[in-house]
Amino acid sequence: MVIEFLKGHGTQNDFVVLPDPDARLDLTASRVAALCDRQRGLGADGVLRVVRKEALDLPAAADSAGEWFMDYRNADGSIAEMCGNGTRVFARYLVEAGLVSGREFVIGTRAGDRPVVVHPDLTVTVQMGPAAITGASVAIVDGHNFSGVAVNVGNPHLVSIVDDDIDELDLTRAPRYDSDFFPDGVNLEFVNPLGEQRLKMRVYERGVGETRACGTGTVAAVAAALHLAGTDTGKSAVDIPGGRVEVTVERGASTLTGPAEFVARGQLDPQWWERAG
């Protein structure tokens, strides 16, 4: 069996894209982890499987208004609900592969449908759904406590607004968090306000580690900053190590706009695939 792949990224949050319309691939956790390994595989923060919703036995797929479902896996092989940067890459792939008509359509995810617009300059706007404030908790980095706002953007986040320069934080080791508050793990964002409608952010993603960007994390960061300022509506540019995205947050809705890039495409070696299983 020929297994095609593409390698792409959204603000340097990078992914292996696996076109698999009829869900024929046995996408085990060990294969995902091997693909994402930067020494023994292609290297990526996650895997985006492109599959028709009818091919999946998932409630989220059955309920989707879109034809295509983004089956997203973290770099360690675990299943994740949603990925904002990955959705942009996924959307560009569907357009360029001729799998959708037009540039406005719906992508199904485990966090629900995500309407997208692929712009002529190949930036993509994703309707990310609500960014819900769910409480407060603490992240611990090198023994230091960072108070944070818990935000759900289809997946869980804890956003800490930090006075000191976040570039000085050591995120080479996993920060700690309250596992009772976040039983399924959490993405941890550390944010510096840079002035009106601009933030700087670093992120430690569950199942991955520190990444160059996190789309849902940027939405969570803006929602948390607005919440602490006493409002639930606004917009901001968010600078992450991999670039810049634009986020708007409204009551019950949010959008994320940013680039989507492809860097390579090819075929996986079938013997490697079998061994990785």
ZAMARGU-4260 file (C-alpha; in steps of 0.2 Angstrom, whole numbers, plus 5000, padded with zeros to 4 digits):
<rodrens>
0) 5000/5000/5000 | 5006/5017/4995 | 5006/5029/5010 | 5007/5047/5004 | 5012/5062/5016
5) 5015/5080/5016 | 5025/5090/5029 | 5018/5107/5033 | 5017/5120/5047 | 5007/5135/5054
10) 5019/5148/5062 | 5031/5134/5064 | 5019/5122/5073 | 5023/5108/5061 | 5013/5093/5056
15) 5013/5077/5045 | 4998/5077/5034 | 4992/5059/5030 | 4978/5059/5016 | 4967/5044/5021
20) 4950/5047/5014 | 4943/5030/5018 | 4952/5027/5035 | 4962/5012/5028 | 4978/5017/5038
25) 4980/5008/5055 | 4986/5024/5063 | 4993/5017/5080 | 5000/5028/5093 | 5017/5020/5090
30) 5016/5025/5072 | 5011/5043/5076 | 5025/5044/5089 | 5038/5037/5076 | 5032/5049/5062
35) 5034/5064/5074 | 5051/5058/5081 | 5064/5071/5074 | 5078/5058/5074 | 5069/5042/5068
40) 5054/5049/5058 | 5049/5064/5049 | 5048/5075/5064 | 5033/5085/5069 | 5022/5092/5083
45) 5008/5081/5077 | 4999/5071/5064 | 4984/5077/5054 | 4974/5063/5046 | 4963/5068/5031
50) 4948/5057/5032 | 4930/5058/5026 | 4918/5059/5040 | 4908/5044/5034 | 4923/5033/5036
55) 4924/5036/5055 | 4914/5028/5069 | 4915/5044/5079 | 4900/5054/5086 | 4909/5070/5082
60) 4911/5065/5064 | 4893/5059/5062 | 4887/5076/5069 | 4898/5086/5057 | 4891/5097/5043
65) 4907/5095/5033 | 4913/5081/5022 | 4931/5081/5029 | 4936/5077/5047 | 4953/5082/5055
70) 4959/5066/5064 | 4972/5075/5075 | 4985/5066/5085 | 4999/5073/5097 | 5017/5069/5094
75) 5016/5056/5108 | 5002/5047/5099 | 4988/5053/5110 | 4972/5059/5102 | 4968/5078/5104
80) 4952/5087/5102 | 4957/5102/5092 | 4972/5111/5084 | 4971/5128/5077 | 4987/5129/5068
85) 4984/5111/5061 | 4966/5117/5055 | 4974/5130/5044 | 4986/5118/5037 | 4972/5105/5034
90) 4961/5118/5026 | 4975/5123/5014 | 4978/5105/5009 | 4959/5102/5005 | 4959/5117/4994
95) 4975/5113/4985 | 4970/5094/4983 | 4954/5099/4975 | 4944/5090/4989 | 4932/5105/4992
100) 4924/5118/4981 | 4927/5136/4985 | 4938/5143/4999 | 4925/5143/5013 | 4919/5127/5020
105) 4918/5117/5036 | 4930/5105/5044 | 4925/5092/5057 | 4935/5090/5073 | 4933/5081/5089
110) 4929/5098/5097 | 4915/5101/5084 | 4914/5109/5067 | 4926/5123/5062 | 4921/5134/5048
115) 4937/5141/5038 | 4941/5153/5025 | 4957/5151/5014 | 4962/5168/5008 | 4970/5172/4991
120) 4987/5175/5001 | 4985/5157/5008 | 4983/5163/5026 | 4968/5155/5034 | 4954/5161/5046
125) 4947/5148/5057 | 4931/5150/5067 | 4937/5143/5084 | 4921/5142/5093 | 4919/5149/5111
130) 4934/5152/5122 | 4926/5148/5139 | 4934/5153/5156 | 4932/5138/5167 | 4941/5144/5183
135) 4959/5147/5190 | 4974/5136/5194 | 4993/5137/5196 | 5007/5131/5185 | 5024/5127/5193
140) 5040/5131/5183 | 5057/5128/5192 | 5048/5128/5209 | 5040/5145/5205 | 5021/5147/5205
145) 5012/5155/5191 | 4994/5159/5193 | 4983/5156/5178 | 4966/5157/5170 | 4959/5141/5164
150) 4951/5142/5147 | 4943/5129/5136 | 4944/5131/5117 | 4938/5114/5113 | 4954/5108/5123
155) 4960/5113/5140 | 4972/5128/5143 | 4980/5137/5158 | 4986/5155/5154 | 4998/5164/5165
160) 5000/5182/5162 | 5018/5186/5167 | 5027/5202/5172 | 5045/5196/5169 | 5051/5192/5152
165) 5044/5175/5147 | 5060/5172/5136 | 5069/5169/5153 | 5058/5154/5157 | 5065/5137/5157
170) 5053/5126/5148 | 5065/5112/5144 | 5057/5102/5158 | 5038/5099/5160 | 5030/5112/5171
175) 5018/5105/5184 | 5000/5108/5186 | 4985/5102/5196 | 4980/5086/5189 | 4964/5085/5199
180) 4959/5101/5190 | 4965/5095/5173 | 4963/5076/5173 | 4965/5075/5154 | 4981/5086/5155
185) 4982/5104/5149 | 4991/5116/5138 | 5001/5129/5147 | 5003/5147/5140 | 5014/5160/5147
190) 5011/5177/5141 | 5018/5195/5142 | 5007/5210/5137 | 5016/5221/5124 | 5004/5235/5124
195) 4987/5238/5116 | 4981/5223/5107 | 4997/5214/5107 | 5004/5199/5117 | 5019/5188/5117
200) 5017/5170/5121 | 5026/5153/5124 | 5017/5137/5126 | 5020/5120/5133 | 5008/5108/5125
205) 5002/5092/5133 | 5009/5077/5124 | 5022/5087/5115 | 5032/5099/5125 | 5036/5117/5121
210) 5031/5121/5103 | 5034/5136/5092 | 5016/5140/5091 | 4999/5134/5097 | 4983/5140/5089
215) 4971/5136/5102 | 4983/5143/5115 | 4984/5160/5106 | 4965/5161/5107 | 4965/5155/5126
220) 4979/5169/5129 | 4968/5183/5122 | 4953/5177/5131 | 4962/5176/5147 | 4970/5193/5145
225) 4953/5201/5141 | 4945/5192/5156 | 4958/5199/5167 | 4954/5216/5160 | 4936/5214/5164
230) 4929/5211/5147 | 4925/5196/5135 | 4927/5205/5119 | 4942/5211/5109 | 4956/5206/5097
235) 4975/5205/5098 | 4990/5201/5088 | 4999/5187/5097 | 5018/5185/5094 | 5024/5167/5096
240) 5042/5160/5093 | 5036/5154/5076 | 5028/5170/5070 | 5012/5180/5072 | 4993/5177/5072
245) 4978/5188/5074 | 4964/5183/5086 | 4947/5190/5089 | 4937/5185/5104 | 4918/5188/5106
250) 4904/5181/5117 | 4903/5163/5112 | 4914/5164/5097 | 4932/5167/5092 | 4943/5167/5076
255) 4961/5164/5072 | 4970/5170/5057 | 4987/5165/5051 | 4998/5157/5038 | 4999/5139/5032
260) 5014/5132/5023 | 5019/5116/5015 | 5038/5111/5014 | 5038/5093/5007 | 5028/5079/5001
265) 5032/5061/4997 | 5029/5042/5001 | 5032/5033/5017 | 5043/5017/5016 | 5031/5003/5018
270) 5044/4992/5028 | 5047/5007/5040 | 5028/5009/5042 | 5026/4990/5047 | 5041/4991/5059
275) 5034/5007/5067 | 5017/4998/5071
</rodrens>
